[in-house]
Amino acid sequence: MKRKFTGHIMPLAEIWKATPGTILGMNISAILNIATNGDRLKDGSDGAREFREFLAQIDAKKLADFAVYCVENSFQDSGQVLQDLVNEMGRRLGFKAENGRYQGVRNDIGFDGIWSDPDGSIVIEVKTTDAYTIKLDTVARYRDRLVEEGRVSKDAPILLVIGRNDTSSLEAQVRGHVTLGR
């Protein structure tokens, strides 16, 4: 039986300031464990806030390295970590990036991110793999609800970020949606 650590670990920000080389030598899963005190990433949690603050401070090369790690290694919350990395990359590209939810909840929109600039917005959907069916209708409904709320324009594109595997079935779905006028 796996036991959960319930003690207090020094906050990631303090360890990062004291020994940045130590933190940068770790894989992203280990860093996540420090930020979340071994718990899962949860919307609105201190661990999520601390983790995102850390990502905002590291250089772009390390962001890319961490993204590759998420794609090549399966670990708890790897999809949510990749989602945060992609949104931080959006910020580095000059967008105002709004983080989406880690997990869907009833009556809330389950998008992964919204990138905005003066010319418009892009709805972001992030998956570590295409091994599971990606329901494009669901993603389109997220965008439609964001339009209804006035958060994005009706012509806002959706950017699908897929980490690994063959994407041919997804490409066929997208072509089908375009052909059907969705």
C-alpha positions in Angstrom: 0.0 0.0 0.0 1.4 3.4 -1.0 1.4 5.9 1.9 1.0 9.5 1.3 3.5 11.9 2.9 1.6 14.3 5.2 4.5 16.3 6.6 5.5 19.8 5.4 8.1 20.2 2.7 9.9 23.5 2.1 8.0 25.5 -0.6 9.3 25.1 -4.1 10.0 28.8 -4.4 12.3 28.7 -1.4 14.2 25.7 -2.7 14.4 27.3 -6.2 15.9 30.5 -4.7 18.4 28.7 -2.5 19.6 26.0 -4.9 18.3 26.6 -8.5 20.8 24.1 -9.8 19.4 21.3 -7.6 15.8 22.0 -8.9 16.9 22.2 -12.5 18.6 18.9 -12.2 15.4 17.2 -11.3 12.8 15.9 -13.6 9.5 17.7 -13.8 7.6 15.0 -11.9 9.9 15.4 -8.9 9.5 19.2 -9.0 5.7 18.8 -9.2 5.9 16.6 -6.1 7.7 19.3 -4.2 5.2 22.0 -5.3 2.1 19.9 -4.5 3.6 18.2 -1.4 3.1 14.9 -3.1 -0.6 15.5 -3.8 -2.3 15.8 -7.2 -2.5 19.1 -9.1 -5.9 20.6 -8.3 -7.6 23.7 -9.6 -7.1 26.7 -7.3 -4.7 24.9 -5.0 -1.5 26.4 -3.5 0.5 23.6 -5.2 -0.9 24.6 -8.6 -0.1 28.3 -8.0 3.4 27.5 -6.8 4.1 25.2 -9.7 2.9 27.8 -12.3 5.0 30.5 -10.6 8.0 28.2 -10.9 7.4 27.6 -14.6 7.2 31.4 -15.2 10.7 31.7 -13.8 12.6 29.1 -15.8 14.2 29.6 -19.2 12.5 28.5 -22.4 14.9 25.6 -23.1 14.0 24.1 -19.7 10.3 24.4 -20.5 10.9 22.5 -23.7 12.9 19.8 -21.9 10.1 19.4 -19.4 7.5 19.2 -22.2 9.6 16.4 -23.8 9.8 14.6 -20.5 5.9 14.8 -20.1 5.5 13.3 -23.6 8.1 10.5 -23.1 7.2 9.5 -19.5 3.9 8.6 -18.0 3.5 10.0 -14.5 0.6 11.2 -12.3 -0.7 14.5 -13.7 1.6 14.4 -16.7 -1.3 15.8 -18.9 -2.0 18.6 -16.5 1.7 19.5 -16.3 2.0 19.5 -20.1 -1.1 21.8 -20.1 0.7 24.3 -17.8 3.9 24.1 -19.8 2.0 24.8 -23.1 0.2 27.8 -21.5 3.5 29.1 -20.2 5.0 28.7 -23.7 2.0 30.8 -25.0 3.0 33.6 -22.6 6.6 33.4 -23.9 5.2 33.8 -27.4 3.6 37.1 -26.4 0.1 35.9 -25.7 -1.9 36.6 -22.6 -2.5 33.0 -21.6 -5.4 32.1 -19.3 -4.9 28.7 -17.7 -7.9 26.3 -18.0 -9.2 23.7 -15.6 -7.2 20.6 -14.8 -10.4 18.6 -14.4 -13.8 19.2 -15.7 -16.7 20.0 -13.4 -20.4 20.2 -14.1 -21.5 23.6 -15.3 -18.0 24.9 -16.0 -16.1 25.1 -19.3 -13.4 22.5 -19.5 -10.9 24.2 -21.9 -7.2 23.8 -21.2 -6.2 27.4 -22.0 -7.1 30.6 -23.9 -4.3 32.6 -25.6 -5.2 36.2 -26.4 -3.6 39.1 -28.1 -5.0 42.3 -29.6 -6.0 40.4 -32.8 -8.1 37.7 -31.1 -8.0 34.5 -29.0 -7.1 30.9 -29.5 -8.7 28.1 -27.5 -6.1 25.6 -26.4 -6.7 21.8 -25.9 -3.7 19.8 -24.7 -3.3 16.0 -24.8 -0.1 14.0 -24.0 -1.2 11.3 -26.4 -3.8 10.5 -29.0 -4.2 7.0 -27.7 -7.7 7.9 -26.4 -10.3 9.3 -28.7 -10.3 13.1 -28.6 -13.9 14.2 -28.8 -13.7 17.2 -31.2 -17.4 18.0 -30.6 -16.7 18.4 -26.9 -13.8 20.8 -27.6 -16.0 22.7 -30.1 -18.7 23.0 -27.4 -16.1 24.5 -25.0 -15.3 27.1 -27.6 -19.0 27.7 -28.2 -19.6 28.2 -24.5 -16.7 30.6 -24.3 -18.2 32.6 -27.2 -21.6 32.7 -25.4 -19.8 34.1 -22.3 -18.1 36.7 -24.5 -14.6 35.4 -23.6 -13.6 34.6 -27.2 -15.0 35.6 -30.6 -17.1 33.3 -32.7 -14.3 32.8 -35.2 -11.7 31.9 -32.5 -9.6 28.9 -33.7 -8.9 25.9 -31.5 -5.3 24.7 -31.3 -4.9 21.0 -30.5 -1.5 20.2 -28.9 -0.9 16.5 -29.1 2.3 15.1 -27.4 2.9 11.7 -28.9 1.9 8.9 -31.2 0.5 8.8 -34.6 -2.1 11.6 -35.1 -3.6 10.3 -38.4 -7.0 9.4 -36.8 -7.2 12.8 -35.2 -6.3 14.5 -38.6 -9.0 12.5 -40.2 -11.5 13.7 -37.6 -10.4 17.3 -38.1 -10.8 16.9 -41.9 -14.2 15.5 -41.3 -15.2 18.4 -39.2 -13.9 20.9 -41.7 -15.8 19.1 -44.5 -19.0 19.0 -42.5 -18.7 22.8 -41.9 -18.2 22.6 -38.2 
